[in-house]
């Protein structure tokens, strides 16, 4: 074997793109770009056969671009590879007093370790465990220890000046229900008033309802509703004119501080089940030698990453990054420690991406950068890993669930792609796995950064690419 042949084999082993790469965009993709007057240089694409290693298409694949929520694919892959699919978080419960005749003579302490999915239903199950200890009345305070993470000074308005939006919620070691309530609005034409309900109910959240019903169809930004919070978001005022054509409308928004939310949720659910708590809440740090009466376990990581990737949940992805930092370097987990873990993991896998700019692990950032080629490297690694089934099934299925449930429905592309989508202002991206009619499977990555590309043109270009690939 000649030296040239040996060199060729080495290059093929290191990166299969030397086998073949179509350097011209498919006509259908070009047409989609031209129709919307989008320059070709704003697009990065990489398509590789998982069966043969052949690179079907490589276009600007080494250009660093903002991946938006596709960044979650890196965070979830590192978490799955390092922690394993059966990893769980725990919430420790401590009794700071004796139980007598159903009364806890003292405080109840909850210590969180970053459970990303301690939603209302799960929190209710935790409270039922407490009730089974024989407690109906807590004659003290709810003590909350959220010291397992160090969030620092977090400004929920920093990203886009929308501090009440659920996607801007800060991580927290004692995160409950994502710190979000859902408001339900129903008009009463007879009284010209609007009924407002919220789920979960929080006694420590004051709602001031000044909404009025006006004649009109069900449309307009937030259906004419203006939301005004006070400084600590403990009082929400609704004003505006709500259209009579809306029989029902709902919106999700964040309220209170993390610990105030947890206390409000605890109090509401505890009283709903017939219990009573005499005190309020306090932020504490549990003594290290204190033994919990029990630990409430989260859903396994395999379930968590499915919720992160399919529904593009930002705060859950951030919880993963903080958890990686805490598990590797010890608590408290921080964003910087999580980023360091990801960098170290990439280095051990010989995927030290020089251009990578990982911000918060969720992709909710103007600063994040990745290349299409390096995203493909991650997808190739994941497909060959022992946890491939868990990772692949965490991605949205085209036309069927997650962020792709309303795309490619009732057509040739339905059910053919397991992919993560990403969208920010001027960013549109997809990455994942695709199966053609022939049964051949492909890695597909498309990163698109251009003015207003998120308003529809990006999805049109993505569809053109997948329709071209479906016949391969």
C-alpha positions, 0 to 999 in steps of 0.5 A: 500500500502506497503512502498516498493510499494510507493517507487517504484511509486516515483521512476517511477515518478521521472525517468521512466527508472526504468520500464525497460531498455535493458542493452545490445546493439542491435545486429545490433548496436554491428555489426556496432561497431565491423565492424569499430572496435569501442569500445562499451564504447565510445557510449551512447544511450537512447531510451524511449517510449513516449507512455508508458514511457518504456525505451527501451535501456539505455547504458552509458546514464549517461556518460558526452560526447561532444554533438557537435551541439546537444547542440543547442537543449538546447539553442533553447528549453530555448529560446522558453520556456522563450521568446515564439514562437512569440518573435521578435527582432527589428532593430531601425532606426533613422534619425539624420537630416531633409528630404528635397526634398528626401535628408536626411540632416544628418546621418542615425542611425541603432541600432541592438538588435541581429536579428539572421536572418537579411540576404540580403533579409531582410536587403533589406526590411529594406532599402525599408522601409527607402526609403518609408520615402521619402529618396533617398540621405543620405548626411551624414554617416551610424551610427551603434549601436551594443552595445546591445551585449558585445562580448568581445575579440573574436578570430575567429581562436581560435576553429580550425584556420579557421577564414574565415569559416562561422561557426566561425563568432562572434555574433553581435547585428547588425549582417547582412547576418552572415557576410558572402559572397558567391564566385562564380567561373567559368572558361574561357578556352579561356583566362585561367582565372577564373571569380569570382563573389560574393553575396552580392556585397560589394564595400568595399571588394577588390578582387585580382584574380590571379587564372588560369585554368588548365586541370583536373577534378572537384576535390581537396580541394577547387578545388585548390583555395588558399584564402589569406586575409589581416589583416582586411579581407578587401582584399581577394587574390585568387591564384591557379589552377582551374580545367577546369572540374569545370563548376561552383563552389561556397564557403561561407566565412566571410569577413570584420568586422561586422560594415564594412560588414553592411556598405558595404551591406547597400551601395551596396543595397542602390545604387542598388535601385537608392539611394546615401550615401555621407559618410562612417560609424561610431560606436556610442551608441544611446541616450536613449531618442532618438525615432526611426522613425521606428523599423524593426521586425525580423522573429518570434522565431519559424521560427528562431529556425527552421533555427538554428536546421535544418541547425545547424547555429552556429552564430544564436544559439549564438545570442539566448544565448546572447539574453537570457542574455540581456532579463533576466539581461538587456543589454548588453547581454553576453555569461556568462549571457546567460549561467546563464539564461540556468542554472537558467531555468534548476533549475526551471524545476528541471533539474539541470544537474551537469555534464553540461558544456555549452560553447557557446550554439551552440556546437562548442566547445571541452569543452561542455558536456552533458549526453544522459539521460539528453538530453532525459529529455529535449526532454521529457519536450519539448514533454509535453510543450505547444510549442511542435509543434514548437519545434518538427518542428524545427528539421530536418526530416530524408531524407527530409530537413536540415542536414538530407536531404541526410541521410535515403533517399528513404527508410524505415527511410525517414520521420520517425525521427525529429532529430538534428545532431551533428558532430565535429572531433571525435564526432558524435551525434543525438537526437530527436523523432522517429516514428516506423512502428507501430506508436509508438513514441520514444525519441532517443539520441545517443552521440558518442565520439571516434577517427575519429567517425565523418568520417562515422562510427558514422552515420553507428551506428546511422542508425543501431539503428534506423533500430532496432527501426523502427520495435518496 
